[in-house]
Amino acid sequence: TIIAEEGREQTWTRHQDTAEFFWKLMDDMGLEMLVPEPSERLVSLHTVKVPAGIDAAAVIKLMREEFRIEIGGGLGAALAGKIFRIGFMGYNSRREVALQVATALGYALKQQGWKPKA
């Protein structure tokens, strides 16, 4: 397994690095995280707020069908349609995967008229 090859400390460091890289990508795009304080966020599961006027289910479907990337939507009445759940765990907790997901997310949002932060 990756943990056996890398060791626990390196695995943790890689997950932290990927998380911080992804959070910066989201911020650079003008997207907000549900949990505003980075020190209170999980490093393996990210909750990105759905921008106003965006159909979250359509974004999730487009990403799955066009890019073969699976992300989840919010669960329960309080979060359904309001957040995307995006996980980077194990082998997929790498900067290049985070960049691919962010790029696909940006593309899917733009299909509904969303404009990234200038």
Secondary structure, 3 states (H helix, E strand, C coil): CHHHHHCHHHHHHHHHHHHHHHHHHHHHHCCCECCCCHHHCCCCEEEEECCCCCCHHHHHHHHHHHHCCCCEECCHHHHCCCEEEEECCHHHCCHHHHHHHHHHHHHHHHCCCCCCCC
